[in-house]
Amino acid sequence: MDSSPARPSLLERLSAFLSHEPEDREELLAQLRSACDRSLIDPDALSIIEGALQMSDMKVREVMVPRAQMDVLHLDDPIEKIADFVVETAHSRFPAVNESKDDIVGIFLAKDLLHYYSGREFNLREMLRPAVFVPESKRLNVLLREFRVSHNHMAIVVDEYGGVAGLVTIEDVLEQVVGDIEDEYDFDETADNIRLDQSGRYRVKAATEIEDFNEAFDASFSDDEIDTVGGLVIRHLGRLPKRGESVELAGLRFQVMRADSRRVYTLLVERIRPPTVDYQV
């Protein structure tokens, strides 16, 4: 009979490693990263923990789909036009408006078009779900809890004056924890890698190629050793940046909008000086 002691479980090993109670969040993260280095937890688990901690500091305005990029249904349009628009944009939910984006009547679920295509009686207004409105200053962890309780998947974001500032989905919130989720609001085409934000800055996917970025911003960053904008920022800092960090390169300010322990996802870019000569990393 084997009398060798049982190997400690992963939870027991991790508990022993964290037996010294951390004084603050940074010390906690440092211990967790060290635990990852020692294979006590895997990188995916570390990324999720970091995302969950970061989410509590983030506000809705940081992840929302800006007003200018909202796809909405106009209730006065013919049903044929509405059906074509729903199929073309391929979203699962749409704010429905009367005249403008400030006059949101409710939320329309694309699946309800099955009534129309099946020849059943179809009244768009009667099929609308109530719209949920949240302030752009609401913390993401609070919003996620409200989504779970109410079973809503979309909320309309309003500014301090009550005007519509954008919309936010449960997928937008969950992405802060688990990373990118392929949903209807992701911009995957190369032409949409760079989008104008409501603040006047540009939201740029870190995976955007240097050549495309140079063309869009009249810049001259070298792509001899680095292929993407995220790589450009990492190369300049010499490490993976944290959310909120910013750097200035060749007259442009790059602020990290989303990042975890493994990669950079999204940057906010604004021009602060006229274009300069070629920038070598």
C-alpha positions, 0 to 999 in steps of 0.5 A, spaced: 500 500 500 502 506 497 504 510 504 506 516 500 503 523 502 497 526 498 500 531 493 497 538 495 491 540 491 491 546 487 487 550 491 491 548 497 498 550 494 495 557 492 492 558 499 499 557 502 502 561 497 497 567 499 498 566 506 501 572 507 495 577 506 496 583 501 496 590 503 493 593 497 490 591 490 497 592 487 500 587 492 495 582 491 496 582 483 503 581 484 502 575 488 497 572 483 502 574 477 508 570 481 503 564 482 502 564 475 510 564 474 510 558 478 504 555 475 500 555 481 494 558 476 494 558 469 495 565 464 488 565 462 485 564 470 490 570 471 487 574 466 480 573 468 482 575 475 486 581 473 480 583 468 475 582 474 479 587 478 480 592 473 472 592 471 470 595 478 474 601 476 471 602 470 465 606 468 460 605 462 463 611 458 469 607 457 466 601 453 460 604 450 458 604 443 458 611 442 452 615 439 454 616 432 456 609 431 449 606 434 444 603 429 437 604 430 430 603 427 426 608 425 419 606 427 416 610 421 420 606 416 416 601 412 417 594 415 420 592 409 426 597 410 426 595 417 427 588 415 432 589 410 436 594 415 436 588 421 439 583 416 444 588 413 447 590 420 446 583 423 445 585 430 441 582 435 438 588 438 436 595 436 434 601 439 427 603 436 426 611 435 421 616 433 425 622 430 432 622 433 436 618 437 434 622 443 427 619 442 428 612 444 421 608 445 424 601 446 428 595 444 427 591 438 429 584 438 431 581 431 428 574 432 421 578 432 422 579 425 420 571 424 413 573 425 414 578 419 417 573 415 412 567 417 406 571 415 403 572 422 401 579 424 406 584 425 406 590 429 413 593 431 411 598 436 407 592 440 414 588 440 418 593 443 421 591 450 422 597 455 429 600 454 433 601 460 437 607 461 444 608 465 448 614 466 455 614 463 458 614 470 456 608 472 461 602 474 461 596 470 461 591 476 454 595 478 452 594 471 453 587 470 450 585 477 444 589 474 444 586 467 444 579 471 438 581 475 434 584 470 436 579 464 437 585 460 442 585 455 443 592 453 442 599 456 442 606 453 447 610 456 445 617 458 450 623 459 449 628 465 444 632 461 439 626 459 441 626 452 443 619 449 451 618 449 451 611 446 449 604 448 452 598 452 451 591 452 452 585 457 458 583 452 461 589 452 462 588 460 464 581 460 469 583 455 473 587 460 473 580 464 474 574 459 477 578 453 474 579 446 468 576 445 466 576 437 459 580 437 455 584 433 459 590 435 466 588 434 469 592 428 473 586 425 474 589 418 480 593 416 477 599 414 473 599 421 480 598 425 480 606 426 474 609 429 472 616 431 470 616 438 465 621 441 470 625 445 474 627 438 479 622 439 480 615 435 479 608 438 484 604 434 485 596 435 492 594 437 492 589 432 491 595 426 497 594 422 503 600 422 502 601 414 494 602 415 495 606 421 500 611 417 496 612 412 490 614 416 494 619 421 499 621 415 504 618 420 511 615 418 512 609 423 517 604 421 514 597 420 521 593 419 521 590 426 514 591 428 507 590 425 502 593 429 500 599 433 500 595 439 507 592 438 509 599 437 507 602 444 509 595 447 516 596 444 517 603 446 515 602 453 519 595 453 513 592 457 506 590 456 502 597 458 497 597 463 490 600 462 490 608 462 497 608 461 499 613 455 505 615 451 507 620 446 510 618 439 511 623 433 506 628 435 501 623 437 498 621 444 497 613 445 492 611 451 491 604 453 484 603 453 484 596 454 489 591 456 490 585 460 497 581 462 498 578 455 496 583 450 493 590 448 486 590 445 484 597 444 488 604 444 485 611 444 489 616 439 489 623 438 494 628 435 497 633 439 502 636 434 503 636 427 506 630 423 514 629 424 519 625 420 520 618 420 519 615 427 524 609 428 523 604 434 
